[in-house]
Amino acid sequence: MPNALHRPQYGILCSLLVSARERAGLTQEAVARALGKPQSFVSKYERGARRLDVTEFVEVALVLGADPAELMAAYRSGIESSSLLSDIAASADGPRRSTRGRGAAKRGGGR
């Protein structure tokens, strides 16, 4: 699986955050100031050069005046409409080797 910063799904999230900031009429500097971070922090997550953890995401959303749950719903909608969600599901359902029974066989219990 590629690094999360380089996955197309992350680009969708970055675009949503930029759009929310612009709708709020805020500059990167204003957002950074509200977060107590340098402007480069905002620039990096908006460009996809830095990943936000969930707590940072919620803080950013609140500073932008956006509901974090609504942003996540928009993110999900974005990946669904771009078929990225089905790509994720397909890769998750890919070929797997069963590990069922291995422990039992090692313990002498098998079927």
N, C-alpha and C positions, 0 to 999 in steps of 0.2 A: 504494500500500500504506500503511495507517495506521501511525503511529508505533508502535514495538514496545511501548511502555508502555501503549498503549490497545488492543492486540489481545487478544481473549479468551483466546488461548493463554497470554499472560503471567499472566493471573489464575489459571490452573490451576497454573502454577509457584509463584506466591505462596502459594496455598493449601497446596500440598505442603510448602513451607518452614515455614509456620506450624504445620502438623500435626506435622512432624518435631520442631520446637522444643518443642511442647507434650508430645509423647510422651517427649521427653528430660527433661521436667520443668524446663526452663530458662526463665528470664525473658529478655526482650529485653535487659535490662541485663547479665545474665550472658553472653549471647552476644556483646554488644558489647565487654565487658571482655576476653573471650577473643580477640577479633579485634583488639583495640587500637583500637577505633573508638568514637565516641559512640553512645549508645542510639538517637539519631535515625536513624543509618545503618540499623539493623535495622528500625526502624519504617517507614522509607521504602521499603525493598525489600519488606517484607511487605505494605504497602498498595499496592504497584505504582507508587509515586511516584518510584522510582529503579530503574534496571536494574542487574543484576549482570553483570559480564563473566565469562568462563568460569573465570578464576583465582579470582575472588571466590566464585563459586558453589562451587567445590571446597573452598575454605577454610571457607565457611559449613557445607557438608555435613559436613565432618570435625569441626567444633566441635559440631555437632548429634549426632555419633555415627552419622551415616548414611553409607552408601556412595553416592558421587556417581553411579555407574553405575546403582544401583538407583533413585535419585531420577529420573534421566533416563528409565529404563524406565517408571516410574510416570507421568511426564509424558507420554511417548508414548502410553501406555495411556489416559491421560485425554483427550488430544486425539483419539485414535482413537474412543473411546466417545462422545465428544460430536460426532462427525462433523466436527470442525475440521480433521482431517488431510485428509479428502477435499475440503474447501473450499480448503485450501492447494494441493493437487494440481491441482484444477480451475483455480484462478487461475494457477498456473504453466503449465498447458497451454493457456491462453487463446490467442486469435488472435495470431500473430506474423508479422511480415513477414520473408521470407527475405532473408538478406544474401549468400547463396551466389552466387558469380559476379560480384558487384559489383566486387571488386578486379580480377578478370581482365578485365572489360570496360573498366575504367579504364586498365589496362595494355595494352589492345589485344589481350588474349588470349581472350576469350569462347569460347563453345562453338559 
